[in-house]
Amino acid sequence: MNKQIKILVMEDDPYICDLIMLYAEKAGYIVNVANDGMKGVEMFYDSLPDLVILDIMMPELDGWEVCKEIRKFNKTPVIMLTGKGENCDKLKGFELGTDDYLVKPFDPNELLARMKAVLRRVNPMLDANEVVDLPLLRIDLHQYKVTNADQEVVLPPKEMDLLYFLASHPNQVFTRQQLLNELWGLDFEGDPRTVDVHIKRIREKLGNPNSYWVVKTIRGVGYKFEVDNQ
């Protein structure tokens, strides 16, 4: 990464803190933990993290008050993590400016996916540090430039993001929903076939398939960027 992403976890349950830290650090994030709301606000302004994981029921200041304090001066993304699943709590969280909401108990892999999706929405370039360089194809997300067989290919931003994401995960299969979550966000309510339309346009612009790589349809599942590693 060009910059290590800092995560601040505000949670008073040591087990949940340890679980989040284990998965987030393994994914390459820097993680700090605050066990009460007051300490969390202090740590927030000391460290200015890239993302906050925030529990509602905490000592000193609850999650609602913490979110209000953060939103007074700062737009850092916040994922609310709580045992409450009622719609009124979700609505209150979104009204206060939270970016996503996850109910306990939760799958840590789902939390990681939501973290990545929120960070990508806030700053698509935050984790885009590598140029994908393959035979006949170069994708440079920093310059938003694609070169295919030495010819520049003009792609609009969403097609560029989709091509880069698939190519930076070679030979890995993604469902349409996974691609929507990653690139359009978890709150996307449009037609999942949006992915198909973008894939079709990408293929048309890249031209005829070659023996080195191909954007491949996995029938009944989704897509993968298949690369010949030989």
C-alpha positions in Angstrom: 0.0 0.0 0.0 1.0 3.6 -0.5 -0.4 4.4 2.8 -1.3 1.9 5.6 -5.0 2.4 6.5 -5.7 3.2 10.1 -8.8 1.7 11.8 -10.1 2.8 15.2 -12.3 0.3 16.9 -14.5 1.6 19.7 -15.9 -1.5 21.5 -16.0 -2.5 25.2 -16.1 -6.3 24.5 -12.5 -7.6 24.6 -13.4 -10.7 22.6 -14.9 -8.6 19.7 -11.9 -6.2 19.8 -9.5 -9.1 19.5 -11.5 -10.7 16.7 -11.6 -7.5 14.7 -7.9 -6.8 15.3 -7.0 -10.3 14.2 -8.8 -10.1 10.9 -8.0 -6.4 10.2 -4.3 -6.7 10.9 -4.1 -9.8 8.7 -5.6 -7.7 5.9 -2.9 -5.1 6.4 -4.7 -2.5 8.4 -3.3 -0.6 11.4 -5.8 -1.1 14.3 -6.2 0.9 17.5 -8.8 0.1 20.2 -10.7 2.2 22.6 -12.9 0.5 25.3 -15.1 3.4 26.1 -16.6 6.3 24.2 -14.7 9.1 25.9 -11.4 7.5 25.2 -12.5 6.7 21.7 -13.1 10.4 20.9 -9.7 11.4 22.3 -8.0 8.7 20.3 -9.9 9.7 17.2 -8.6 13.3 17.3 -5.1 12.1 18.2 -4.8 9.6 15.4 -7.3 10.8 12.8 -8.1 7.2 11.5 -9.3 6.4 8.0 -12.3 4.4 9.4 -14.1 3.9 12.7 -15.8 0.7 13.8 -18.2 2.0 16.5 -20.3 0.1 19.0 -23.5 1.7 20.3 -23.6 0.4 23.9 -20.3 1.7 25.5 -19.3 3.3 28.9 -18.8 7.0 29.3 -20.2 8.0 25.9 -22.5 5.7 23.9 -22.1 5.3 20.1 -24.7 7.9 19.3 -22.9 10.6 21.2 -19.5 9.5 19.8 -20.9 9.7 16.3 -22.2 13.2 16.9 -18.8 14.3 18.2 -17.0 12.9 15.1 -19.5 14.4 12.7 -19.2 17.9 14.2 -15.9 18.5 12.4 -15.0 15.3 10.4 -16.4 13.1 7.7 -14.3 10.0 8.5 -16.4 6.9 7.6 -18.1 5.1 10.5 -19.4 1.6 10.5 -21.9 1.0 13.4 -21.4 -2.3 15.2 -24.2 -3.2 17.6 -26.3 -5.9 19.1 -29.5 -4.0 18.2 -31.0 -4.8 14.9 -34.2 -2.8 14.9 -34.9 -0.6 11.9 -35.3 2.5 14.1 -31.7 2.1 15.3 -30.4 1.7 11.8 -32.3 4.8 10.7 -31.0 6.8 13.7 -27.4 5.7 12.8 -27.7 6.8 9.2 -29.3 10.1 10.2 -26.3 10.8 12.4 -24.0 10.1 9.5 -22.9 6.5 9.8 -21.8 4.9 6.5 -22.8 1.3 7.3 -24.4 -0.9 10.0 -23.6 -4.4 11.1 -25.5 -6.4 13.7 -23.8 -8.7 16.2 -23.1 -11.6 16.0 -21.3 -11.0 12.7 -19.0 -12.8 10.3 -15.6 -11.0 10.5 -15.1 -11.6 6.8 -18.4 -9.7 6.1 -17.1 -6.9 8.3 -13.9 -6.8 6.3 -15.9 -6.7 3.0 -18.0 -3.8 4.4 -14.8 -1.9 5.5 -13.3 -2.3 2.1 -16.5 -1.2 0.4 -16.8 1.9 2.6 -13.2 2.9 2.2 -13.4 2.5 -1.6 -16.5 4.7 -1.8 -14.9 7.4 0.3 -11.5 7.2 -1.6 -11.3 4.9 -4.5 -7.5 5.5 -4.7 -6.8 4.7 -1.1 -5.8 1.1 -1.7 -5.1 1.3 -5.4 -1.3 1.1 -5.2 -0.3 -1.3 -8.0 -0.2 -1.1 -11.7 -1.4 -4.3 -13.4 1.2 -5.1 -16.1 0.5 -8.1 -18.3 1.5 -9.2 -21.8 -0.4 -6.8 -24.2 -2.2 -5.1 -21.3 -1.2 -2.4 -18.8 -3.7 -0.9 -16.3 -2.5 2.2 -14.4 -5.2 3.3 -12.0 -3.1 6.2 -10.7 -3.2 7.8 -14.2 -6.5 6.2 -15.1 -4.9 4.8 -18.2 -5.3 1.5 -20.0 -2.9 0.4 -22.8 -3.8 -2.7 -24.8 -1.3 -3.9 -27.4 0.4 -0.5 -27.2 -2.9 1.3 -28.0 -4.5 3.4 -25.3 -8.1 2.3 -24.5 -10.4 5.0 -23.1 -12.6 3.7 -20.3 -15.0 5.6 -18.1 -14.3 5.4 -14.3 -16.6 2.6 -13.4 -15.4 0.4 -16.2 -11.8 1.2 -15.3 -12.4 0.3 -11.6 -14.1 -3.0 -12.6 -11.3 -4.0 -15.0 -8.6 -3.0 -12.5 -10.3 -4.9 -9.7 -10.7 -8.1 -11.7 -7.2 -7.9 -13.2 -5.6 -7.3 -9.7 -7.2 -10.5 -8.5 -6.2 -12.9 -11.4 -7.9 -16.2 -11.7 -10.3 -15.4 -8.8 -14.0 -15.8 -9.4 -16.4 -13.1 -8.2 -20.1 -13.2 -8.2 -22.1 -10.2 -9.5 -23.1 -9.4 -6.0 -19.5 -9.4 -4.8 -18.5 -7.0 -7.6 -21.5 -4.7 -6.8 -20.5 -4.6 -3.1 -16.9 -3.8 -3.9 -17.4 -1.2 -6.6 -20.9 0.1 -6.3 -21.3 -0.2 -2.5 -23.5 -2.3 -0.2 -26.3 0.2 -0.5 -26.6 -0.2 -4.3 -30.2 -1.0 -5.2 -30.0 -1.2 -8.9 -30.1 -4.2 -11.2 -27.3 -6.7 -10.6 -27.1 -7.1 -14.4 -25.4 -3.7 -14.3 -22.2 -5.7 -14.0 -22.9 -7.6 -17.2 -23.4 -4.4 -19.1 -20.0 -3.0 -17.9 -18.2 -6.3 -18.7 -19.7 -6.3 -22.2 -18.4 -2.8 -22.8 -15.0 -3.6 -21.4 -14.7 -6.6 -23.7 -15.7 -4.6 -26.7 -13.1 -1.9 -26.0 -10.3 -4.4 -25.3 -11.0 -6.2 -28.6 -10.4 -9.9 -29.5 -9.3 -12.4 -26.8 -5.7 -13.5 -26.7 -3.8 -16.3 -25.3 -2.4 -14.4 -22.3 -5.5 -13.2 -20.5 -9.3 -13.0 -20.8 -12.3 -11.6 -18.9 -14.1 -14.9 -18.6 -17.8 -15.6 -17.7 -18.3 -18.4 -15.1 -21.7 -19.6 -16.0 -24.2 -19.4 -13.1 -21.6 -17.7 -10.9 -20.0 -14.5 -12.2 -16.7 -13.4 -13.7 -13.0 -13.8 -13.4 -9.9 -12.3 -15.1 -8.2 -15.5 -16.3 -4.4 -15.2 -16.7 -2.1 -17.8 -18.3 0.7 -18.2 -15.8 2.8 -20.4 -18.0 
